[in-house]
Amino acid sequence: MNPSRHEHTIAGSCQITGRGYWTGQTVTVEMHPAAHGSGIRMIRSDLPSRPECPANVQHREAVAMRTNLINGEARFQMVEHLMAALAGMEIDNCIVEVSGEELPGLDGSSLGYVEQLATAGLIIQAQSRKRLVIRERYRIGQPDSWVELAPSVRGESYFEYQLSFDDETPIVPQASQVDLTPDRFMREIAPARTFVTTQQAEAIRSAGVGSHVTNQDLLVIGEDGPIDNRFRFTNECARHKTLDLIGDLALSGVDIVGRVTSFRGGHRLNGEVASRIAAFVVSESSQSESIPTNRIQRTEAA
């Protein structure tokens, strides 16, 4: 991601249709160009009043296993894959109309969104993109789960996820790293899919949700690997966690110039980091300056 650039929107409209993981409802997502400085605006096109919610962390709902946004009647479930696609493709301003509450799960990745955005094309806009330049090392979380922000070496936007579960899971420890650019996001991160263990899948289905989701709709991982499926990457699980990290932090509304490393983090911790970042977003009058990360109170001493 360019550390200093102008904002972008898409050149034309595009759309994608699929079923939600949790509700099973068929939903269409339409993405349209938007004015500079307007950000990502989510609209419920299925409701008469067409209620709207800015896609920022102030409207984030803390829930397990996904990221939701709420603004009155404008409720959206599982927005992280869309937000990752928009951030990874450097789309800063976009109107997103959704015909239901839950965004489609597609194949569990961001690839469908990315392919549609790529066909829509890109427009460079007059306003400069706000950014966060990391000047010193900063960590939030606990010893067994944290996210760290650190200065970059070459002014890059670097994201890393270190995955490690307990000894009883069939998912082996692994890591994923990417210097974020649209090309690298499209090739290395966007195709990585949502994953669960067989035990998690059984628990979810026993709770009466996700019964329509097959082993081809996401990765269900057993003792011998994916069931009725194959990994796209040997470290696909860590890559998908990197995708979630990028999508959740995009709700802060700024590009991060620095190195972001997550160790066993998830949506809740990502949201807390995004909230801390958003509290110090660069104002329009000084958007080329760095944010003083030393002012953000640490949860744990690094």
VOGU-205524 format. One record per residue: x, y, z of N, C-alpha, C in turn. Coordinates in Angstrom, 2 decimals, padded with zeros to 5 digits. Each point is the difference from the previous one (the first is absolute). Last residue first. Layout:
! VOGU-205524
FIPA_X_Y_Z_X_Y_Z_X_Y_Z
...
END
This chain:
! VOGU-205524
FIPA_004.56_-003.89_026.82_000.66_-000.78_-001.04_001.33_-000.56_000.51
FIPA_-004.56_001.05_002.84_001.31_000.58_-000.29_000.71_-000.89_-001.01
FIPA_-005.32_000.31_000.04_001.09_-000.74_000.63_001.29_000.75_-000.30
FIPA_-003.82_002.11_-001.29_-000.68_-000.96_000.84_001.03_-000.83_000.79
FIPA_000.73_005.20_-001.82_000.24_-001.42_-000.22_-000.86_-000.85_000.92
FIPA_-000.82_005.15_-002.09_000.30_-000.77_001.21_000.12_-001.48_-000.32
FIPA_001.11_004.24_-003.19_-001.03_-001.01_000.14_000.36_-000.90_001.18
FIPA_002.82_003.54_-001.64_-001.10_000.54_000.81_-001.10_-001.04_000.24
FIPA_003.91_-000.67_-002.81_000.37_-000.09_001.40_-001.09_000.55_000.92
FIPA_-000.19_000.17_-004.84_-000.48_-001.25_000.59_000.40_-000.14_001.45
FIPA_-000.82_004.12_-003.47_000.89_-000.31_001.11_-000.45_-001.24_000.75
FIPA_-000.55_001.25_-005.36_-000.77_-000.03_001.23_000.92_-000.39_001.14
FIPA_001.43_002.68_-004.69_-000.16_-001.30_000.63_-000.80_000.14_001.28
FIPA_-000.53_003.24_-004.50_000.80_-000.22_001.20_-000.23_-001.39_000.56
FIPA_-002.30_002.04_-003.78_001.30_-000.53_-000.38_000.88_-000.28_001.20
FIPA_-004.45_001.99_000.26_-000.07_-001.41_-000.33_001.33_-000.57_-000.49
FIPA_-002.12_004.31_002.07_001.38_-000.46_000.22_000.13_-001.46_-000.37
FIPA_-004.12_002.46_-000.41_000.94_001.11_-000.11_001.45_-000.43_000.17
FIPA_-003.78_-002.99_000.46_000.15_000.41_-001.39_001.04_001.10_-000.16
FIPA_000.62_-003.35_004.11_-001.05_000.91_-000.46_000.27_000.43_-001.44
FIPA_001.50_-004.75_002.39_000.50_001.31_-000.42_-001.14_000.86_-000.52
FIPA_-000.69_-003.84_003.74_000.04_000.17_-001.45_000.47_001.41_-000.34
FIPA_-000.65_-002.54_004.36_001.08_000.93_-000.33_000.16_000.16_-001.52
FIPA_-003.25_-002.89_001.97_-000.04_001.10_000.97_001.06_001.05_-000.31
FIPA_-000.29_-004.11_-002.44_-000.98_000.99_-000.43_-000.07_001.19_000.94
FIPA_002.78_-003.73_001.11_000.53_000.75_-001.14_-000.96_001.13_-000.40
FIPA_-001.40_-002.97_003.34_001.10_000.83_000.50_000.59_000.85_-001.12
FIPA_-003.33_-003.12_-001.17_-000.56_001.09_000.80_001.08_000.92_000.52
FIPA_001.28_-003.90_-002.28_-000.58_000.97_-000.94_-000.59_001.18_000.75
FIPA_001.58_-003.59_002.58_001.12_000.72_-000.62_-000.53_001.07_-000.96
FIPA_-003.16_-002.85_001.89_000.55_000.88_001.03_001.16_000.82_-000.55
FIPA_-001.91_-003.28_-002.77_-000.89_001.14_000.18_000.50_000.96_001.04
FIPA_002.33_-004.04_-000.67_000.15_000.87_-001.16_-000.85_001.25_000.14
FIPA_-000.56_-003.33_003.21_001.24_000.73_000.20_000.27_000.94_-001.17
FIPA_-003.77_-002.77_-000.38_-000.16_000.90_001.14_001.26_000.84_000.23
FIPA_000.00_-003.40_-003.41_-000.80_001.18_-000.34_-000.13_000.97_001.17
FIPA_004.23_-003.04_000.42_-001.25_-000.26_-000.68_-000.79_001.28_-000.19
FIPA_005.49_-002.23_001.17_-001.08_000.98_000.15_-001.24_-000.41_-000.77
FIPA_004.67_-002.00_000.61_-001.21_-000.65_000.48_-001.15_000.98_000.25
FIPA_004.01_002.46_-001.24_000.27_-001.33_000.54_-001.28_-000.52_000.63
FIPA_001.56_004.06_-003.80_-000.98_-000.56_000.93_000.43_-001.40_000.41
FIPA_002.18_004.87_-002.31_000.15_-001.43_000.27_-001.04_-000.43_001.03
FIPA_001.55_004.30_-003.57_-001.04_-000.48_000.91_000.17_-001.51_000.14
FIPA_002.95_004.60_-001.76_-000.06_-001.46_000.05_-000.99_-000.43_001.08
FIPA_000.11_004.71_-003.18_000.72_-000.65_001.08_-000.17_-001.49_-000.09
FIPA_-003.07_004.01_-001.55_001.37_-000.06_-000.52_000.85_-000.54_001.13
FIPA_-005.50_-000.02_-001.19_001.04_-000.17_001.01_001.34_-000.13_-000.70
FIPA_-004.96_002.48_-001.29_001.04_-000.93_-000.41_001.05_-000.07_001.11
FIPA_-005.16_001.27_001.20_001.29_000.51_-000.44_000.84_-001.14_-000.58
FIPA_-004.46_-000.40_002.16_-000.11_001.10_-000.96_001.31_000.58_-000.47
FIPA_-001.67_-003.82_003.03_000.60_001.17_000.63_-000.01_001.21_-000.93
FIPA_-001.40_-004.47_-001.24_-001.05_000.79_000.63_000.55_001.21_000.74
FIPA_002.77_-003.37_-002.00_-000.47_000.98_-000.98_-001.11_000.87_000.57
FIPA_001.82_-003.75_002.34_000.72_001.25_000.23_-000.39_001.07_-001.03
FIPA_-001.90_-004.35_-000.41_-000.42_000.62_001.27_000.70_001.33_000.23
FIPA_001.22_-002.57_-003.83_-001.38_000.48_-000.08_-000.46_000.70_001.25
FIPA_004.30_-002.06_-000.10_-000.04_001.15_-000.92_-001.41_000.59_-000.06
FIPA_000.53_-003.95_002.48_000.72_001.10_000.66_-000.06_001.26_-000.86
FIPA_-001.70_-004.03_-001.79_-000.89_000.56_001.03_000.64_001.20_000.68
FIPA_002.68_-002.33_-003.05_-001.10_000.65_-000.71_-000.95_000.66_001.01
FIPA_003.35_-002.71_001.71_000.57_001.26_-000.47_-001.05_000.81_-000.73
FIPA_-001.15_-004.29_001.28_000.06_000.85_001.20_000.62_001.35_-000.35
FIPA_-000.02_-003.24_-003.35_-001.35_000.51_000.23_-000.05_000.89_001.24
FIPA_004.06_-002.11_-000.99_-000.30_001.03_-001.00_-001.41_000.56_000.19
FIPA_001.38_-003.62_002.66_000.66_001.23_000.42_-000.27_001.13_-000.99
FIPA_-001.65_-004.21_-001.17_-000.68_000.46_001.21_000.60_001.31_000.49
FIPA_001.96_-002.30_-003.73_-001.24_000.72_-000.32_-000.70_000.54_001.23
FIPA_004.52_-002.26_-001.27_-000.30_000.81_001.18_-001.29_000.80_-000.19
FIPA_001.48_-002.82_-003.44_000.34_-000.84_001.15_-000.30_000.73_001.31
FIPA_-002.94_001.07_-004.29_001.36_000.30_000.43_000.29_-000.91_001.20
FIPA_-003.99_-000.68_-002.06_000.53_000.79_-001.11_001.45_000.40_000.26
FIPA_-002.79_-004.48_001.93_000.59_001.30_000.29_000.42_000.69_-001.29
FIPA_-004.07_-003.57_-000.02_001.47_000.08_-000.01_000.43_001.40_000.39
FIPA_-004.58_-003.73_000.60_000.51_001.27_-000.48_001.53_-000.05_000.00
FIPA_-003.12_-003.13_002.18_-000.61_000.22_-001.32_000.45_001.32_-000.61
FIPA_001.68_000.05_004.59_-000.92_-001.07_-000.36_-000.70_000.36_-001.31
FIPA_005.08_001.50_002.09_-001.35_000.41_-000.40_-000.85_-001.19_-000.43
FIPA_003.89_-001.58_003.08_-000.06_001.18_-000.84_-001.43_000.34_-000.38
FIPA_001.20_-003.66_002.89_000.81_-000.21_-001.21_-000.06_001.18_-000.96
FIPA_-002.42_-000.07_004.19_001.33_-000.49_000.35_000.92_-000.14_-001.21
FIPA_-003.91_003.40_-000.83_000.05_-001.16_000.87_001.44_-000.42_000.24
FIPA_-003.00_004.59_-001.84_001.29_-000.68_000.13_-000.08_-001.11_001.04
FIPA_-002.89_003.28_-003.61_-000.27_-000.75_001.23_001.18_-000.95_000.17
FIPA_-000.98_004.64_-003.08_000.90_-001.09_000.37_-000.43_-000.60_001.33
FIPA_-003.50_002.19_-003.59_001.07_000.47_000.85_000.86_-001.20_000.36
FIPA_-003.45_-000.55_-003.06_-000.24_001.43_000.20_001.02_000.65_000.92
FIPA_-000.38_-004.74_-001.11_000.58_000.73_-001.13_-000.16_001.51_000.16
FIPA_-001.81_-003.21_003.06_001.45_-000.03_000.13_000.71_000.64_-001.19
FIPA_-004.98_001.71_001.25_000.65_-001.29_-000.27_001.51_000.10_000.20
FIPA_-004.77_002.62_001.80_001.40_000.18_-000.42_000.66_-001.37_-000.15
FIPA_-004.53_000.87_001.65_000.08_-000.03_-001.46_001.43_000.04_-000.51
FIPA_-001.21_000.39_004.66_-000.28_-001.36_-000.45_000.12_-000.14_-001.52
FIPA_000.67_003.87_003.33_000.99_-000.48_-000.94_-000.26_-001.39_-000.55
FIPA_-002.22_001.04_004.67_000.41_000.97_-001.03_001.00_-000.66_-000.94
FIPA_-001.96_-001.98_004.11_-001.07_000.32_-000.92_000.34_001.05_-001.04
FIPA_002.67_-002.35_003.53_-000.68_001.20_000.50_-001.10_000.48_-000.95
FIPA_002.86_-003.60_-001.12_-000.86_-000.45_001.11_-000.78_001.17_000.60
FIPA_003.27_000.83_-003.32_-001.19_-000.61_-000.59_-000.96_-000.48_001.08
FIPA_004.11_001.77_001.40_-000.77_001.05_-000.67_-001.29_-000.58_-000.56
FIPA_003.07_-002.99_001.93_-000.60_000.85_001.03_-000.88_001.07_-000.63
FIPA_002.53_-002.80_-002.85_-001.08_-000.75_000.64_-000.72_000.84_001.04
FIPA_003.83_001.82_-002.05_-001.09_-000.12_-000.97_-001.20_-000.72_000.60
FIPA_003.96_000.27_002.56_-000.66_001.30_-000.09_-001.19_-000.06_-000.96
FIPA_002.68_-003.83_000.31_-000.72_000.21_001.26_-000.75_001.33_-000.01
FIPA_002.83_-001.06_-003.62_-001.22_-000.81_-000.04_-000.81_000.19_001.27
FIPA_002.97_004.11_-001.28_000.27_-001.41_000.23_-001.31_-000.78_-000.08
FIPA_000.88_004.59_-002.82_-000.43_-000.48_001.31_000.47_-001.44_000.14
FIPA_000.69_004.81_-003.46_000.23_-001.39_000.39_-000.56_-000.26_001.40
FIPA_000.15_003.66_-004.73_-000.42_-000.26_001.38_000.20_-001.48_000.33
FIPA_003.02_001.84_-004.05_-001.39_-000.21_000.40_-000.18_-000.16_001.52
FIPA_003.36_002.44_-004.12_000.04_-000.81_001.22_-001.37_-000.05_000.65
FIPA_001.40_002.63_-004.06_-000.57_-001.35_-000.20_-000.08_-000.84_001.27
FIPA_001.89_004.61_000.01_-001.43_-000.05_-000.33_-000.55_-001.42_-000.17
FIPA_004.81_000.96_000.69_-000.86_000.06_001.18_-001.48_-000.20_-000.34
FIPA_003.72_-000.01_-003.29_000.49_-000.73_001.15_-000.95_-000.07_001.19
FIPA_-000.76_002.26_-004.45_000.60_-001.31_-000.25_000.23_-000.82_001.26
FIPA_-001.90_004.47_000.13_-000.81_-000.80_-000.90_000.56_-001.42_-000.14
FIPA_002.47_003.19_002.47_-001.22_-000.38_000.70_-000.84_-000.93_-000.87
FIPA_003.81_001.85_-001.91_000.35_-001.06_000.95_-001.23_-000.43_000.80
FIPA_-000.53_003.58_-003.06_000.39_-001.22_-000.71_000.28_-001.14_000.97
FIPA_-001.00_004.36_001.76_-001.15_-000.64_-000.63_000.36_-001.32_-000.69
FIPA_002.98_001.22_004.09_-000.26_000.73_-001.24_-001.22_-000.67_-000.64
FIPA_003.08_-000.58_004.86_-001.31_000.16_-000.62_000.04_000.92_-001.21
FIPA_003.28_-003.63_002.30_000.13_001.44_-000.21_-001.20_000.39_-000.85
FIPA_000.15_-004.48_003.20_-000.18_000.65_-001.28_000.32_001.48_000.11
FIPA_-000.07_-005.39_002.66_000.50_001.37_-000.05_-000.28_000.58_-001.39
FIPA_-001.19_-004.45_003.74_-000.22_000.62_-001.31_000.50_001.43_000.07
FIPA_000.31_-005.22_002.86_000.02_001.46_-000.05_-000.22_000.46_-001.44
FIPA_-000.73_-004.62_003.75_000.40_000.54_-001.31_-000.05_001.52_000.06
FIPA_-001.08_-005.15_002.86_000.48_001.38_000.08_000.53_000.47_-001.35
FIPA_-003.73_-003.80_-000.21_001.38_000.14_000.46_000.37_001.47_000.14
FIPA_-004.76_-002.82_000.41_000.61_001.10_-000.75_001.39_000.29_000.56
FIPA_-003.23_-003.22_001.83_000.76_-000.53_-001.16_000.69_001.09_-000.81
FIPA_-001.06_000.03_005.51_-000.55_000.38_-001.30_000.82_-000.63_-001.13
FIPA_001.03_-000.31_004.77_-001.08_-000.89_-000.40_-000.57_000.33_-001.38
FIPA_003.52_002.45_002.53_000.50_-001.26_-000.55_-001.10_-000.90_-000.55
FIPA_-000.73_005.40_-000.01_000.47_-000.96_000.99_000.35_-001.33_-000.67
FIPA_000.55_004.34_-003.02_-001.07_-000.49_000.86_000.57_-000.98_001.03
FIPA_001.83_004.13_-003.44_000.41_-001.12_000.86_-001.16_-000.36_000.92
FIPA_001.88_003.72_-004.20_-001.09_-000.86_000.45_000.55_-001.17_000.81
FIPA_001.27_005.22_-001.89_000.63_-001.19_000.55_-001.09_-000.84_000.66
FIPA_000.40_004.23_-003.91_-000.80_-000.72_000.99_000.74_-001.27_000.40
FIPA_000.88_005.24_-002.52_000.43_-001.37_000.31_-000.95_-000.60_001.02
FIPA_000.93_004.55_-003.66_-000.91_-000.71_000.90_000.49_-001.43_000.18
FIPA_001.65_005.31_-001.90_000.32_-001.43_000.16_-000.95_-000.60_001.02
FIPA_001.13_004.47_-003.23_-001.10_-000.44_000.85_000.10_-001.52_000.08
FIPA_004.23_003.65_-000.95_-001.00_-000.92_-000.50_-001.15_-000.18_001.00
FIPA_004.41_002.56_-000.01_-001.23_000.73_-000.19_-001.13_-000.87_-000.52
FIPA_004.31_-001.73_001.20_000.06_000.72_-001.28_-001.26_000.82_-000.27
FIPA_000.65_-002.37_004.16_001.38_000.11_-000.45_000.11_000.89_-001.23
FIPA_-003.81_000.42_004.05_000.34_-000.76_-001.20_001.46_000.24_-000.36
FIPA_-002.34_000.17_005.11_000.42_000.78_-001.18_000.36_-000.91_-001.16
FIPA_-003.61_-001.86_003.44_001.41_000.36_000.05_000.36_000.81_-001.24
FIPA_-004.27_-002.59_003.20_000.30_000.95_-001.06_001.45_000.43_000.15
FIPA_-003.12_-004.53_001.75_001.09_000.97_000.18_000.12_000.87_-001.25
FIPA_-003.58_-003.56_002.90_000.30_000.64_-001.28_001.05_001.07_000.27
FIPA_-001.74_-004.89_002.72_000.31_001.41_-000.08_000.13_000.46_-001.45
FIPA_-000.57_-004.35_003.83_-000.75_000.51_-001.16_000.20_001.50_-000.09
FIPA_001.93_-002.64_003.53_-000.34_-001.11_-000.89_-000.82_000.44_-001.22
FIPA_001.55_003.12_003.47_001.16_-000.79_-000.44_-000.34_-001.10_-001.01
FIPA_-003.24_004.14_-000.11_000.49_-000.78_001.11_001.18_-000.85_-000.48
FIPA_-001.80_004.94_-002.07_-000.48_-001.36_000.17_000.52_-000.63_001.27
FIPA_002.12_003.91_-003.44_-001.23_-000.06_000.77_-000.45_-001.45_000.07
FIPA_004.69_003.35_-001.31_-000.69_-001.29_000.04_-001.25_000.11_000.87
FIPA_004.23_002.96_-002.90_-001.14_000.08_000.89_-000.76_-001.32_-000.05
FIPA_004.78_003.05_-001.84_-000.65_-001.29_000.21_-001.10_000.12_001.06
FIPA_001.30_004.19_-003.19_000.62_-000.78_001.06_-000.79_-001.27_000.22
FIPA_-001.10_003.11_-003.45_001.32_000.53_000.32_000.72_-000.78_001.09
FIPA_-004.16_-000.36_-004.08_000.46_-000.53_001.28_001.43_000.46_000.26
FIPA_-004.18_002.12_-002.93_001.42_-000.36_-000.11_000.48_-000.44_001.38
FIPA_-004.92_000.55_-002.72_000.63_-000.13_001.31_001.43_-000.46_-000.23
FIPA_-003.84_002.77_-003.29_000.88_-001.11_000.30_000.52_000.07_001.43
FIPA_-003.80_001.99_-004.21_000.53_000.10_001.36_000.84_-001.23_000.31
FIPA_-000.73_002.08_-005.00_-000.45_-001.05_000.91_000.63_000.19_001.38
FIPA_-001.14_003.97_-003.71_001.04_-000.91_000.47_-000.57_-000.99_001.00
FIPA_-002.83_002.43_-004.13_000.36_000.08_001.42_001.08_-001.01_000.37
FIPA_-002.03_000.36_-004.46_000.81_001.16_000.33_000.53_-000.01_001.43
FIPA_-000.95_-004.62_-002.89_-000.75_001.18_000.41_000.91_001.09_000.56
FIPA_-000.06_-004.62_-003.53_000.80_000.74_000.98_-000.72_001.30_000.30
FIPA_-002.01_-004.90_-001.77_000.12_001.43_-000.27_000.81_000.64_001.12
FIPA_-000.95_-005.33_-002.31_000.40_000.89_001.08_000.05_001.44_-000.47
FIPA_-002.62_-005.20_-001.37_001.02_001.01_-000.26_000.16_000.98_001.14
FIPA_-002.85_-004.18_-000.87_-000.61_001.33_000.05_001.00_001.10_-000.31
FIPA_001.24_-004.64_000.39_-000.70_000.26_-001.27_-000.60_001.40_-000.04
FIPA_002.10_-001.45_003.97_001.01_000.13_-001.06_-000.66_000.29_-001.35
FIPA_-002.71_-000.94_003.76_000.60_001.33_000.11_001.02_000.23_-001.11
FIPA_-001.91_-004.29_000.35_-000.98_000.98_-000.45_000.55_001.42_000.04
FIPA_002.68_-003.49_001.68_-000.17_-000.16_-001.45_-001.00_001.00_-000.55
FIPA_000.65_-000.20_004.67_001.16_000.56_-000.68_-000.15_-000.08_-001.52
FIPA_-003.28_-002.04_002.79_-000.06_001.46_000.07_001.13_000.63_-000.82
FIPA_000.07_-004.67_000.43_-001.13_000.43_-000.82_-000.15_001.51_-000.03
FIPA_003.32_-001.99_002.85_000.34_-000.04_-001.41_-001.14_000.49_-000.90
FIPA_000.68_-000.61_004.99_-000.31_001.31_-000.57_000.13_000.00_-001.52
FIPA_-001.44_-004.43_003.15_001.14_000.89_-000.20_-000.48_001.36_-000.49
FIPA_-002.78_-003.95_000.71_000.72_000.20_001.26_001.19_000.92_-000.10
FIPA_-003.13_-001.04_-003.55_000.78_-001.21_000.28_000.80_000.13_001.29
FIPA_-004.37_002.77_-000.27_000.70_-000.38_-001.23_000.78_-001.29_000.25
FIPA_-002.95_002.83_002.97_001.24_-000.66_000.39_000.86_-000.35_-001.20
FIPA_-003.63_004.25_000.50_000.18_-001.39_-000.45_001.35_-000.56_000.41
FIPA_-002.51_003.70_003.05_000.67_-000.03_-001.29_000.26_-001.45_-000.42
FIPA_-004.05_001.75_003.27_001.29_-000.69_-000.03_000.58_000.00_-001.40
FIPA_-004.17_002.23_000.81_000.85_000.34_001.14_001.38_-000.63_-000.07
FIPA_-002.70_001.35_-004.52_-000.30_-000.80_001.18_000.97_000.35_001.11
FIPA_000.39_001.65_-004.54_-001.42_-000.34_000.01_-000.39_-000.91_001.16
FIPA_003.89_004.07_-001.08_-000.14_-001.41_000.36_-001.47_-000.32_000.17
FIPA_003.78_003.93_-002.10_-001.41_-000.32_000.25_-000.14_-001.50_000.21
FIPA_004.05_003.95_000.13_-000.25_-001.44_-000.03_-001.45_-000.25_000.39
FIPA_003.68_004.08_-001.78_-001.36_-000.23_000.51_-000.29_-001.49_-000.18
FIPA_004.92_002.73_000.52_-000.86_-000.93_-000.73_-001.36_-000.06_000.68
FIPA_005.54_001.80_000.34_-001.35_000.56_-000.02_-000.89_-000.89_-000.86
FIPA_004.52_-001.22_000.69_-000.24_000.76_001.23_-001.42_000.52_000.10
FIPA_003.27_-003.98_-002.39_-001.25_000.69_-000.26_-000.42_000.69_001.29
FIPA_003.95_-003.08_-001.05_000.15_001.44_000.16_-001.23_000.77_-000.47
FIPA_000.80_-004.88_000.46_-000.02_000.56_-001.35_000.10_001.52_000.00
FIPA_-000.13_-002.42_004.12_001.08_-000.61_-000.77_000.10_000.55_-001.41
FIPA_-003.57_001.39_002.83_001.29_000.51_000.47_001.15_-000.54_-000.84
FIPA_-004.34_-001.61_-000.95_000.08_001.43_-000.30_001.35_000.57_000.42
FIPA_-000.86_-004.51_001.08_000.11_000.18_-001.44_000.14_001.46_-000.37
FIPA_-000.81_-001.07_004.50_001.36_-000.39_-000.39_000.21_000.19_-001.49
FIPA_-004.31_000.69_001.71_000.90_001.08_000.40_001.45_-000.32_-000.35
FIPA_-003.26_-003.35_-000.78_-000.19_001.15_-000.89_000.97_001.11_000.34
FIPA_-000.03_-003.61_002.87_000.54_-000.43_-001.29_-000.16_001.09_-001.06
FIPA_-001.78_000.64_004.46_001.46_000.04_-000.05_000.58_-000.40_-001.36
FIPA_-004.74_000.29_001.90_000.46_000.97_-000.99_001.50_-000.09_-000.27
FIPA_-004.07_-002.36_002.70_001.14_-000.61_-000.70_000.52_000.89_-001.13
FIPA_-004.71_001.55_001.55_000.79_-001.06_000.61_001.12_-000.45_-000.93
FIPA_-003.42_004.57_000.97_000.76_-000.78_-000.98_000.85_-001.02_000.75
FIPA_-004.33_004.00_000.46_000.78_-001.05_000.64_000.67_-000.86_-001.07
FIPA_-003.14_004.60_000.80_001.04_-000.43_-000.94_000.94_-000.97_000.71
FIPA_-003.55_002.30_002.24_-000.51_-001.11_-000.80_001.04_-000.55_-000.97
FIPA_002.27_002.74_003.54_-001.46_-000.06_-000.03_-000.47_-001.23_-000.74
FIPA_004.52_-000.02_-000.40_-000.38_001.41_000.15_-001.51_000.05_-000.11
FIPA_004.45_-003.87_000.17_-001.38_000.36_000.34_-000.14_001.52_000.09
FIPA_003.43_-004.59_-001.67_-000.18_001.44_000.11_-001.47_000.30_000.26
FIPA_003.78_-004.51_000.62_-001.29_000.57_-000.39_000.03_001.52_000.16
FIPA_003.45_-004.69_-000.38_-000.10_001.43_000.31_-001.30_000.54_-000.57
FIPA_001.78_-005.20_001.90_-000.26_000.86_-001.15_-000.04_001.45_000.47
FIPA_000.69_-003.85_002.98_000.23_-000.63_-001.30_-000.30_000.88_-001.21
FIPA_-002.10_001.50_004.74_000.97_-001.06_-000.24_000.02_-000.40_-001.48
FIPA_-001.16_005.07_001.75_-000.61_-001.32_000.02_001.08_-001.04_-000.32
FIPA_-000.87_005.64_000.70_000.91_-001.06_000.44_-000.76_-001.31_000.10
FIPA_-000.84_004.46_-003.22_-000.59_-000.79_001.07_000.95_-001.15_000.33
FIPA_000.57_005.20_-002.47_000.30_-001.42_000.09_-000.70_-000.64_001.20
FIPA_000.28_004.73_-001.65_-001.25_-000.74_-000.15_000.20_-001.51_000.09
FIPA_003.63_003.13_000.28_-000.96_000.53_000.95_-001.33_-000.76_-000.04
FIPA_003.66_-000.74_-003.08_000.04_-000.79_001.23_-000.97_000.52_001.05
FIPA_-001.07_000.54_-005.27_001.11_000.38_000.87_-000.18_-000.67_001.35
FIPA_-002.73_000.66_-004.62_000.80_-001.17_000.35_001.23_000.46_000.78
FIPA_-005.10_002.28_-000.31_001.40_000.15_-000.41_000.80_-001.22_000.45
FIPA_-005.29_-000.06_-001.07_000.98_-000.10_001.08_001.39_000.24_-000.57
FIPA_-005.86_000.48_-001.15_001.41_000.05_-000.39_000.91_-000.09_001.22
FIPA_-005.50_-001.12_-002.08_000.88_000.54_001.04_001.46_-000.24_-000.33
FIPA_-004.66_-000.24_-002.54_001.39_-000.11_-000.44_000.97_000.58_001.04
FIPA_-004.97_-000.62_000.08_000.67_001.27_000.28_001.45_000.03_-000.46
FIPA_-002.74_-003.99_-000.57_-000.65_001.15_-000.65_000.73_001.32_000.21
FIPA_002.67_-004.71_-000.12_-000.91_000.65_000.94_-000.55_001.28_-000.63
FIPA_003.32_-002.83_-002.08_-001.23_-000.78_000.13_-001.02_000.65_000.91
FIPA_004.55_001.59_-000.92_-000.89_000.27_-001.13_-001.31_-000.75_000.09
FIPA_003.88_001.88_003.38_-000.91_-001.14_-000.06_-001.03_000.27_-001.09
FIPA_005.25_001.95_000.52_-001.43_000.31_-000.09_-000.81_-001.30_-000.07
FIPA_005.31_002.32_001.21_-000.81_-001.20_-000.14_-001.48_000.37_000.04
FIPA_004.99_002.53_-001.15_-001.35_000.19_000.54_-000.83_-001.23_-000.33
FIPA_005.45_001.96_000.28_-000.83_-001.14_-000.40_-001.36_000.15_000.69
FIPA_002.85_004.49_-001.09_000.27_-001.28_000.63_-000.86_-001.12_-000.58
FIPA_000.55_005.00_-000.98_-001.25_-000.56_000.52_000.19_-001.36_000.66
FIPA_003.30_002.98_-002.41_-000.25_000.35_001.40_-001.24_-000.63_000.61
FIPA_000.03_000.43_-005.24_001.18_-000.02_000.86_-000.38_000.46_001.40
FIPA_-003.81_-002.36_-002.94_000.79_001.24_000.01_001.19_-000.12_000.94
FIPA_-002.09_-004.39_-002.46_-000.38_000.96_001.03_000.95_001.19_-000.03
FIPA_-001.90_-004.88_-003.02_000.95_001.09_000.26_-000.53_000.97_001.04
FIPA_-001.76_-005.06_000.27_-000.10_001.14_-000.90_001.08_001.03_000.31
FIPA_-001.97_-005.52_000.85_001.02_000.99_000.34_000.02_001.09_-001.06
FIPA_-003.39_-004.24_002.12_000.31_000.88_-001.13_000.97_001.07_000.48
FIPA_-001.97_-005.15_001.56_000.80_001.15_000.40_000.33_000.80_-001.26
FIPA_-003.89_-003.95_001.66_000.79_000.65_-001.05_000.70_001.22_000.57
FIPA_-002.16_-004.98_002.06_000.19_001.44_000.11_000.84_000.50_-001.18
FIPA_-002.90_-004.50_002.45_000.67_000.46_-001.21_000.02_001.52_000.00
FIPA_-000.15_-003.23_004.51_-000.76_000.87_-000.90_000.84_000.38_-001.21
FIPA_001.24_-002.59_004.05_-000.36_-000.76_-001.19_-000.75_000.81_-001.03
FIPA_002.09_001.05_004.56_-001.45_000.06_-000.25_-000.43_-000.90_-001.15
FIPA_004.65_000.23_001.36_-000.78_-000.16_001.21_-001.48_-000.09_-000.27
FIPA_003.27_000.66_-003.55_000.35_-001.20_000.76_-000.99_-000.26_001.13
FIPA_-001.47_002.58_-004.57_000.67_000.25_001.26_000.29_-001.30_000.73
FIPA_-000.35_000.57_-005.47_-000.78_-000.29_001.21_000.83_000.30_001.24
FIPA_000.26_002.51_-005.08_000.31_-001.26_000.66_-000.85_-000.16_001.25
FIPA_001.68_003.63_-004.45_-001.10_-000.62_000.72_000.43_-001.32_000.62
FIPA_001.98_005.13_-002.20_000.23_-001.42_000.22_-001.13_-000.53_000.87
FIPA_001.73_004.70_-003.32_-000.79_-000.67_001.01_000.36_-001.48_000.09
FIPA_001.38_005.55_-001.94_000.13_-001.44_-000.14_-000.83_-000.66_001.10
FIPA_001.21_005.22_-002.72_-000.68_-000.84_000.98_000.26_-001.48_-000.28
FIPA_003.62_003.94_-001.27_-001.37_-000.37_-000.35_-000.57_-000.91_001.06
FIPA_004.27_001.99_000.55_-000.39_000.75_-001.19_-001.45_-000.28_-000.41
FIPA_002.13_-000.04_005.17_-000.09_-000.83_-001.19_-000.56_000.81_-001.16
FIPA_003.05_002.31_003.80_-001.30_-000.65_-000.04_-000.03_-000.88_-001.24
FIPA_004.03_002.65_003.38_-000.51_-000.68_-001.19_-001.47_-000.37_000.20
FIPA_004.18_003.73_002.06_-001.09_-000.95_000.19_-000.44_-000.58_-001.34
FIPA_005.10_001.62_000.59_-001.33_000.58_-000.04_-001.05_-001.09_000.22
FIPA_005.09_-000.31_002.14_-000.74_-000.11_-001.26_-001.30_000.76_000.09
FIPA_004.58_-002.07_002.74_-000.54_001.33_-000.21_-000.69_000.01_-001.36
FIPA_001.93_-004.02_001.64_-000.11_000.72_001.27_-000.56_001.40_-000.14
FIPA_-001.10_-004.53_-002.97_000.80_001.21_-000.09_-000.15_000.82_001.29
FIPA_-000.44_-005.39_-000.29_-000.85_001.19_000.00_000.89_001.25_000.00
END
